[in-house]
Amino acid sequence: MLFEISDRADAADAAAVADGLLRFNESELGPSGMRALTILVRGPETEVGAGLIGRTAFGWLFIEKVWVGETLRGRGVGRALVDRAETEARARGCTDAWLDTFNPQAHDLYRRLGYEPFGQIERYVGERTRFFLRKVLREDRRP
């Protein structure tokens, strides 16, 4: 047995680990319906000015990354990205969403959008707390 340690994940190797874990989870829980979700805001020269990266699986939306470029901040772009992700997640049959952040402004935005904290790590980076938040997307969600 050989253990390799690296500071970079080869895309094929990372996919092998992710696929193996997904197959295991699906063998235990049934089909996940795993699908990537990417929403981009492009500028006039097609450059990416903001975006959201996430995925849907097992009836949940997981928002992994949200970034809004400096020139687009304060214009409701973050809210619009999350709204569009939630709309797409509902269309995919998701009943709930979750995300995490250690950015105070993002935390406040997510709270305004109806996300509720369910856990945190104090002093995650310096004095900043990492918050884990969730939101019910459909009231008729699974029991």
Phi, psi and omega per residue, in radians:
M1 nan 2.314 -3.113
L2 -2.096 2.179 3.070
F3 -1.756 2.151 3.095
E4 -1.847 2.337 3.085
I5 -2.096 2.302 -3.097
S6 -2.537 2.794 3.047
D7 -1.716 0.097 3.083
R8 -2.391 2.364 3.099
A9 -1.674 2.100 3.002
D10 -1.115 2.371 -3.063
A11 -0.997 -0.739 -3.138
A12 -1.164 -0.698 3.125
D13 -1.180 -0.747 3.111
A14 -1.085 -0.701 3.113
A15 -1.128 -0.658 3.124
A16 -1.087 -0.727 3.116
V17 -1.180 -0.830 -3.133
A18 -1.084 -0.762 3.140
D19 -1.151 -0.712 3.099
G20 -1.073 -0.766 3.121
L21 -1.138 -0.742 3.119
L22 -1.078 -0.795 3.106
R23 -1.043 -0.745 3.111
F24 -1.081 -0.874 -3.128
N25 -1.046 -0.740 3.133
E26 -1.166 -0.531 3.087
S27 -1.195 -0.480 3.127
E28 -1.539 -0.631 -2.941
L29 -2.054 -0.164 -3.066
G30 1.682 3.130 -3.076
P31 -1.007 2.380 -3.095
S32 -1.529 -0.494 -3.005
G33 1.181 0.425 -3.072
M34 -1.008 2.200 3.066
R35 -2.520 2.402 3.062
A36 -1.234 2.717 3.077
L37 -2.437 2.052 3.115
T38 -2.264 2.255 3.088
I39 -2.208 2.162 -3.106
L40 -2.090 2.571 2.987
V41 -1.971 2.091 -3.086
R42 -1.888 2.563 3.087
G43 -1.540 -3.042 -3.064
P44 -1.106 -0.472 3.124
E45 -1.710 0.321 -3.139
T46 1.180 0.211 3.063
E47 -1.281 2.601 3.127
V48 -1.391 2.125 3.141
G49 -1.824 -0.269 3.121
A50 -2.927 2.798 3.114
G51 -3.009 2.867 3.098
L52 -2.323 2.337 3.088
I53 -2.140 2.294 3.109
G54 -2.842 -2.820 3.105
R55 -2.804 2.779 3.027
T56 -2.063 2.433 3.112
A57 -2.925 2.540 3.093
F58 0.913 0.571 3.104
G59 1.394 0.206 -3.128
W60 -2.112 2.536 2.912
L61 -1.695 2.221 2.998
F62 -1.981 2.044 3.079
I63 -1.615 1.912 -3.053
E64 -1.507 -0.790 -3.071
K65 -2.475 2.386 2.995
V66 -2.334 2.239 3.113
W67 -2.395 2.349 3.053
V68 -2.182 2.101 3.136
G69 -1.081 2.717 -3.031
E70 -0.944 -0.711 -3.084
T71 -1.241 -0.290 -3.126
L72 -1.794 -0.121 -3.104
R73 -1.157 2.566 3.115
G74 1.378 0.210 -3.104
R75 -2.044 0.224 3.105
G76 1.440 0.187 -3.098
V77 -1.203 -0.726 3.108
G78 -1.043 -0.814 3.098
R79 -1.025 -0.781 -3.118
A80 -1.125 -0.683 3.099
L81 -1.071 -0.842 -3.131
V82 -1.133 -0.744 3.108
D83 -1.005 -0.791 -3.126
R84 -1.165 -0.664 3.102
A85 -1.114 -0.750 3.126
E86 -1.129 -0.703 3.113
T87 -1.083 -0.797 3.114
E88 -1.132 -0.694 3.127
A89 -1.092 -0.748 3.080
R90 -1.055 -0.744 3.115
A91 -1.081 -0.499 3.103
R92 -1.497 0.016 3.102
G93 1.603 0.188 -3.139
C94 -1.285 2.525 3.139
T95 -1.916 -0.299 -3.063
D96 -2.541 2.848 3.103
A97 -2.425 2.680 3.021
W98 -2.577 2.768 3.135
L99 -2.797 3.023 3.026
D100 -2.500 2.706 -3.141
T101 -2.750 2.671 2.948
F102 -2.130 0.277 3.076
N103 -1.655 2.096 -3.093
P104 -1.034 -0.669 3.138
Q105 -1.180 -0.722 3.111
A106 -1.133 -0.722 3.114
H107 -0.997 -0.795 3.130
D108 -1.106 -0.734 3.109
L109 -1.054 -0.849 -3.102
Y110 -1.094 -0.647 3.083
R111 -1.111 -0.742 3.095
R112 -1.099 -0.491 -3.141
L113 -1.503 0.091 3.058
G114 1.706 0.113 3.105
Y115 -1.408 2.426 -3.123
E116 -2.031 2.369 3.121
P117 -1.132 2.469 3.017
F118 -2.230 -0.008 3.077
G119 -3.102 2.881 3.116
Q120 -2.786 2.758 3.036
I121 -2.098 1.934 3.126
E122 -1.182 2.548 3.073
R123 0.900 0.781 3.135
Y124 -1.090 -0.840 3.029
V125 -2.319 1.990 -3.072
G126 1.016 -2.170 3.128
E127 -1.631 -0.019 -3.077
R128 -1.362 2.449 3.083
T129 -1.691 2.427 3.009
R130 -1.652 2.131 -3.100
F131 -1.832 2.454 3.028
F132 -1.951 2.182 -3.035
L133 -2.241 2.643 3.100
R134 -2.398 2.821 3.137
K135 -2.554 2.413 3.006
V136 -1.393 2.172 -3.142
L137 -1.614 -0.466 3.132
R138 -2.425 2.216 -3.134
E139 -1.158 -0.429 3.123
D140 -1.529 0.444 -3.079
R141 -1.036 2.918 -3.091
R142 -0.997 2.655 -3.129
P143 -1.142 nan nan
